[in-house]
Amino acid sequence: MAGKGQPKTGGRAKGTTNKLTADVKAMVLEALDKAGGVTYLLKQAQTNPNAFMTLVGKVLPLTLAGDPDHPLVTAIERSIVRSKD
């Protein structure tokens, strides 16, 4: 550990991916490919929807963000639906 006022030396560079995480991700992707890829995931979506949706939640970004050139637009639409009776 660097002393107070001293520059940090050694260690992993900021933003470097954890090697173990990268290795595990590669193994999971290889297993998915061998299990059937998209076809397998579609089957899991039907047979195990809770587990599939948990997986979807893990791979989607945590926040949605636009950029100055393409800002996100939010719209709330209300409609009245009358019965045919």
C-alpha positions in Angstrom: 0.0 0.0 0.0 1.3 3.4 -0.9 2.0 5.8 1.9 0.1 9.1 2.2 1.2 11.4 -0.5 3.0 8.7 -2.4 2.1 7.5 -5.9 0.5 4.1 -6.2 2.8 1.5 -7.8 2.2 -2.0 -9.0 -1.1 -3.8 -9.2 -3.6 -4.0 -11.9 -4.2 -1.0 -14.1 -7.5 0.8 -13.6 -10.3 -0.7 -15.8 -8.5 -4.0 -16.4 -10.8 -7.0 -16.3 -10.4 -9.6 -13.6 -8.7 -12.6 -15.4 -10.8 -15.1 -13.4 -14.0 -13.3 -14.5 -12.9 -13.3 -18.1 -12.0 -17.0 -18.0 -15.3 -18.0 -16.4 -17.3 -15.9 -18.9 -15.4 -17.6 -21.8 -16.2 -21.1 -20.3 -19.9 -20.2 -19.9 -20.1 -19.0 -23.5 -18.4 -22.1 -24.8 -20.8 -24.3 -22.8 -23.8 -22.3 -24.1 -22.5 -22.8 -27.7 -22.1 -26.6 -27.1 -25.6 -26.8 -25.5 -27.2 -25.3 -28.7 -26.8 -21.6 -28.4 -29.9 -19.6 -29.3 -32.0 -22.8 -29.6 -31.1 -23.8 -26.1 -31.9 -20.4 -24.7 -35.3 -20.4 -26.4 -36.1 -23.7 -24.9 -35.0 -22.5 -21.5 -37.2 -19.4 -21.9 -40.2 -21.7 -22.3 -39.3 -24.3 -19.6 -37.7 -22.1 -17.0 -39.0 -18.5 -17.5 -38.0 -17.3 -14.1 -34.4 -18.4 -14.5 -34.4 -17.1 -18.1 -35.6 -13.7 -17.1 -33.0 -13.6 -14.3 -30.4 -14.2 -17.0 -31.9 -11.4 -19.1 -31.7 -9.1 -16.2 -28.0 -9.9 -15.8 -27.0 -9.1 -19.4 -29.1 -5.9 -19.9 -27.5 -2.6 -19.0 -28.3 -1.4 -15.5 -29.2 2.1 -16.7 -30.6 3.4 -19.9 -28.8 6.5 -21.1 -29.0 8.6 -24.2 -26.4 10.9 -25.5 -26.6 14.6 -26.4 -27.2 13.9 -30.1 -29.8 11.1 -29.4 -31.5 11.8 -26.1 -34.0 9.3 -24.6 -37.6 10.3 -25.0 -40.1 9.2 -22.4 -43.8 9.3 -23.1 -46.8 8.3 -21.0 -50.0 7.5 -22.9 -53.4 7.2 -21.3 -56.3 5.8 -23.2 -59.9 5.1 -22.2 -61.2 1.8 -23.5 -65.0 1.4 -23.4 -66.7 -1.9 -23.4 -69.0 -2.8 -26.3 -71.9 -3.4 -23.9 
